[in-house]
Amino acid sequence: MGPLSYFAPAKINLYLHITGRRDDGYHLLDSLVGFADIGDDITITPSNHFGLTIDGPFEPQFSDADTDPGEASSNLVVRAAWAMARATGRKHPNATIHLTKNLPVASGIGGASSDAAATIRGLCQLWDIPPDADFIAPLALSLGADVPVCLHGAATFMRGIGDVVTRAPAIPPGMGIVLVNPLVPCPTPGVFRAYAASKAPFSPIMQNDPQWQSHDDFIATLRTTRNDLSAAATATVLVIQTILDTLNTMEGCALSRLSGSGATCFGLFPDLSARDAAYTIIKTHHPGWWVSKGIIA
């Protein structure tokens, strides 16, 4: 078998409600997740040894030591590969993996989680493992709360601590999106600490899954929701509010919001020509920001 190629799309929390907190400190979530055609690329090649190489505009600092087995690696691709090897009785992951890192790191759009999910899918194919094997879901959750939903790769409701995932209605075709990140760190633990310190009330649990059929329905539904981490993230990284204000001034932007714990924000554009114009304006006027455009599904 030759090299296998996989796309690891950006995960967008279209809404994110905090519905409670468990005794162990984990917050309970209710989120609609969509995936953009913007993301990282992974190539998996059969090999007698394991290795990882990384390139791309957001290539992280990485050393050979990070490919060692165990939970200590800083890279989720490495951790996913070794977890898959252990779960299937292999001495090591007999594959070499190349990651092209196109998404900003730690930016609230699930780049590392999506990379891990692509690695799991790829090793399932390489090793002829059913992708719905019983061990896959708990293995994915052990790597992080966003990995299970990234395995789905399509519009999904994510609940619990990320372990309860159910298919959502398809996002209406052709929904344009602009992603903007200020390239300023916005650590998730700090945002959750700020949220907890605010003593904001938990959001009520929705009694029924939202439904939509058209662009207008979809936007109207999202306007009844929110991202409960927005205030905490904005207090942590003040420029997030500037990004949201900028997106709101763009003609044709039907909704702007923070994704996840930030600092990436998104604008939704039912009209793709308006999306393209907004992308050009923001990229030109804010050269220090990461700006990308695509379709969300």
Phi and psi in degrees as a GROMACS rama.xvg file:
@    title "Ramachandran Plot"
@    xaxis  label "Phi"
@    yaxis  label "Psi"
@TYPE xy
-84.6361  -171.275  GLY-2
-60.4187  142.48  PRO-3
-111.91  132.315  LEU-4
-111.254  139.398  SER-5
-138.311  146.165  TYR-6
-102.014  133.058  PHE-7
-113.09  93.4049  ALA-8
-75.7701  154.835  PRO-9
-63.9214  133.395  ALA-10
-94.8012  125.842  LYS-11
-114.648  120.35  ILE-12
-81.0464  99.3897  ASN-13
-70.145  -33.8905  LEU-14
-141.354  158.623  TYR-15
-148.607  106.194  LEU-16
-106.418  136.411  HIS-17
-95.1345  115.119  ILE-18
-104.579  -4.04821  THR-19
169.233  -175.666  GLY-20
-144.936  130.842  ARG-21
-77.9011  165.863  ARG-22
-62.2524  -26.7898  ASP-23
-84.0036  3.91798  ASP-24
97.3297  -14.1823  GLY-25
-72.3468  135.404  TYR-26
-83.1815  146.354  HIS-27
-94.8029  135.898  LEU-28
-119.769  156.466  LEU-29
-137.262  112.635  ASP-30
-141.392  144.005  SER-31
-98.6724  123.326  LEU-32
-113.385  131.48  VAL-33
-121.153  167.761  GLY-34
-127.767  131.936  PHE-35
-92.4971  156.836  ALA-36
-84.1333  42.0475  ASP-37
-129.356  128.377  ILE-38
178.421  -168.301  GLY-39
-92.0017  166.004  ASP-40
-124.558  138.049  ASP-41
-128.62  134.857  ILE-42
-121.948  128.846  THR-43
-117.238  126.379  ILE-44
-123.221  130.678  THR-45
-56.5793  141.856  PRO-46
-157.86  159.322  SER-47
-84.7925  -3.75768  ASN-48
-139.98  167.992  HIS-49
-104.168  139.999  PHE-50
-158.488  156.615  GLY-51
-133.825  129.473  LEU-52
-120.574  148.564  THR-53
-135.482  137.518  ILE-54
-140.909  -168.107  ASP-55
106.625  169.684  GLY-56
-64.8811  -20.8933  PRO-57
-119.672  38.4878  PHE-58
-59.7835  119.958  GLU-59
-81.5918  165.098  PRO-60
-64.859  131.364  GLN-61
-152.668  142.45  PHE-62
-131.122  164.7  SER-63
-59.0524  -30.3057  ASP-64
-61.8399  -25.7489  ALA-65
-71.1367  -10.1602  ASP-66
-92.984  -0.945997  THR-67
-66.5005  154.536  ASP-68
-68.5165  166.5  PRO-69
109.22  -178.659  GLY-70
-93.9874  1.01187  GLU-71
-81.9901  -16.7352  ALA-72
-59.7066  143.324  SER-73
-81.52  -5.66849  SER-74
-111.444  125.641  ASN-75
-68.3364  -25.9228  LEU-76
-63.6015  -44.768  VAL-77
-62.5129  -46.9855  VAL-78
-63.1238  -39.1077  ARG-79
-65.0899  -42.5855  ALA-80
-63.787  -45.148  ALA-81
-69.5705  -36.1886  TRP-82
-62.7534  -40.9479  ALA-83
-64.5144  -40.1101  MET-84
-63.2945  -46.0246  ALA-85
-63.766  -40.0846  ARG-86
-67.4334  -23.2948  ALA-87
-109.552  12.434  THR-88
74.3791  23.8388  GLY-89
-95.1368  148.772  ARG-90
-71.3892  -29.6474  LYS-91
-159.293  162.562  HIS-92
-74.4065  106.476  PRO-93
-80.1897  70.06  ASN-94
-160.628  150.785  ALA-95
-108.129  141.237  THR-96
-122.937  134.539  ILE-97
-117.052  127.451  HIS-98
-115.856  123.964  LEU-99
-101.184  112.174  THR-100
-93.1071  100.098  LYS-101
-98.3336  -18.871  ASN-102
-97.0025  142.443  LEU-103
-57.7701  147.036  PRO-104
-81.9784  142.163  VAL-105
51.9203  55.1153  ALA-106
-121.26  10.5089  SER-107
82.4284  10.375  GLY-108
-121.727  21.4161  ILE-109
65.1375  29.3299  GLY-110
-56.6247  -52.3094  GLY-111
-65.2955  -39.279  ALA-112
-65.3629  -40.4718  SER-113
-67.3742  -36.3221  SER-114
-61.9069  -43.9051  ASP-115
-63.2012  -41.8643  ALA-116
-63.7096  -40.9997  ALA-117
-64.0578  -36.3851  ALA-118
-64.4143  -43.5311  THR-119
-61.1936  -46.9853  ILE-120
-60.3184  -42.3033  ARG-121
-65.9305  -42.9237  GLY-122
-70.1079  -31.485  LEU-123
-59.4775  -44.2707  CYS-124
-68.0178  -45.0594  GLN-125
-62.3084  -39.7274  LEU-126
-99.1695  8.45476  TRP-127
56.9968  50.6564  ASP-128
-107.789  132.188  ILE-129
-59.4138  129.747  PRO-130
-64.4644  -15.5443  PRO-131
-104.085  21.03  ASP-132
-56.0433  148.4  ALA-133
-57.8106  -31.155  ASP-134
-82.6759  -12.1309  PHE-135
-66.7917  -47.9171  ILE-136
-61.6049  -49.7965  ALA-137
-65.6721  -33.2665  PRO-138
-62.6623  -45.3268  LEU-139
-60.2739  -45.2749  ALA-140
-63.9586  -34.2212  LEU-141
-63.9655  -21.6826  SER-142
-85.5008  -20.1216  LEU-143
155.683  154.3  GLY-144
-63.5692  -25.7663  ALA-145
-90.8007  -11.2182  ASP-146
-66.7719  -42.3477  VAL-147
-57.9501  -43.7069  PRO-148
-68.5432  -32.1821  VAL-149
-68.8644  -24.7596  CYS-150
-64.9925  -29.6762  LEU-151
-71.6367  -45.9936  HIS-152
69.9273  13.5472  GLY-153
-142.661  171.378  ALA-154
-51.4141  125.121  ALA-155
-145.655  141.813  THR-156
-87.5014  129.275  PHE-157
-116.959  124.798  MET-158
-136.765  -176.761  ARG-159
66.0501  -135.143  GLY-160
-101.221  22.1825  ILE-161
106.768  -3.2508  GLY-162
-89.4344  -13.4435  ASP-163
-107.618  106.059  VAL-164
-124.545  130.256  VAL-165
-134.992  146.077  THR-166
-65.1682  133.701  ARG-167
-97.5646  163.204  ALA-168
-56.822  147.526  PRO-169
-61.2847  138.391  ALA-170
-67.3126  134.278  ILE-171
-51.6647  136.625  PRO-172
-58.5158  145.526  PRO-173
79.3097  20.4933  GLY-174
-79.3351  110.794  MET-175
-78.1107  151.947  GLY-176
-141.186  142.052  ILE-177
-118.237  127.313  VAL-178
-106.012  136.817  LEU-179
-135.675  128.048  VAL-180
-131.26  133.995  ASN-181
-79.9845  0.358876  PRO-182
59.8683  38.8106  LEU-183
-119.23  129.205  VAL-184
-59.2951  139.869  PRO-185
-138.227  78.032  CYS-186
-61.8593  129.964  PRO-187
-56.6282  -45.8661  THR-188
-57.8859  -39.1624  PRO-189
-65.9251  -37.1469  GLY-190
-66.9164  -43.2302  VAL-191
-66.1537  -34.8971  PHE-192
-64.5388  -41.8221  ARG-193
-65.7336  -37.7355  ALA-194
-63.1563  -45.9255  TYR-195
-63.322  -39.7356  ALA-196
-66.9494  -25.5155  ALA-197
-73.0502  -16.8128  SER-198
55.0147  33.0089  LYS-199
-64.6144  142.302  ALA-200
-67.2836  146.82  PRO-201
-69.3493  149.939  PHE-202
-76.0371  145.045  SER-203
-67.5236  149.811  PRO-204
-74.8609  131.566  ILE-205
-66.7692  135.354  MET-206
-78.033  -27.4058  GLN-207
-135.979  146.802  ASN-208
-67.039  134.205  ASP-209
-59.2406  150.513  PRO-210
-131.508  154.993  GLN-211
-159.763  160.137  TRP-212
-130.508  -30.5072  GLN-213
-124.799  172.435  SER-214
-55.9335  -44.5569  HIS-215
-63.289  -43.5532  ASP-216
-59.4585  -44.1986  ASP-217
-62.8285  -48.9037  PHE-218
-64.5286  -41.8085  ILE-219
-61.8895  -39.3862  ALA-220
-64.2939  -46.3978  THR-221
-63.1116  -30.5968  LEU-222
-68.7366  -14.712  ARG-223
-88.3564  0.23912  THR-224
-118.822  -173.225  THR-225
-162.642  179.241  ARG-226
-112.832  110.562  ASN-227
-67.8891  -11.9488  ASP-228
-93.8336  -0.466839  LEU-229
-59.17  -47.8333  SER-230
-63.1554  -42.8816  ALA-231
-66.1886  -40.9891  ALA-232
-67.3891  -41.0135  ALA-233
-65.7488  -36.5129  THR-234
-66.4699  -27.9193  ALA-235
-81.5385  -41.7792  THR-236
-128.904  98.8237  VAL-237
-62.3293  -28.1665  LEU-238
-68.4017  -14.663  VAL-239
-56.5866  -41.7078  ILE-240
-63.997  -35.9095  GLN-241
-62.9978  -40.377  THR-242
-64.1511  -46.4637  ILE-243
-61.4743  -41.9033  LEU-244
-62.4063  -39.3745  ASP-245
-64.4568  -46.5044  THR-246
-60.6757  -38.638  LEU-247
-65.6221  -23.4774  ASN-248
-84.0103  -8.22179  THR-249
-78.4396  129.051  MET-250
-61.0473  132.005  GLU-251
89.7298  -2.49082  GLY-252
-77.8834  112.06  CYS-253
-82.3861  -24.1777  ALA-254
-163.006  136.436  LEU-255
-126.263  147.998  SER-256
-165.648  158.902  ARG-257
-77.4819  142.835  LEU-258
-100.528  129.566  SER-259
58.4555  -135.355  GLY-260
-94.0653  6.00959  SER-261
87.1869  179.21  GLY-262
-98.3569  11.8284  ALA-263
-73.2345  133.637  THR-264
-114.807  157.11  CYS-265
-130.913  152.012  PHE-266
-122.584  136.185  GLY-267
-99.9707  134.548  LEU-268
-132.879  101.704  PHE-269
-60.7417  -27.2949  PRO-270
-99.3853  116.951  ASP-271
-70.7547  -27.8971  LEU-272
-67.9825  -36.8281  SER-273
-66.4569  -39.2743  ALA-274
-58.1176  -46.9554  ARG-275
-63.0303  -40.1585  ASP-276
-65.674  -42.8079  ALA-277
-63.0145  -42.7806  ALA-278
-57.1123  -47.1696  TYR-279
-64.6079  -43.7832  THR-280
-62.7143  -48.4024  ILE-281
-66.825  -42.652  ILE-282
-64.5454  -36.1983  LYS-283
-72.6135  -42.8206  THR-284
-83.3701  -16.9616  HIS-285
-132.528  70.6254  HIS-286
-65.4371  -16.417  PRO-287
-84.4176  -5.63933  GLY-288
-96.1428  152.373  TRP-289
-86.7242  125.106  TRP-290
-131.308  132.595  VAL-291
-142.803  157.78  SER-292
-133.372  152.377  LYS-293
-175.045  -156.528  GLY-294
-120.29  141.915  ILE-295
-108.857  140.69  ILE-296
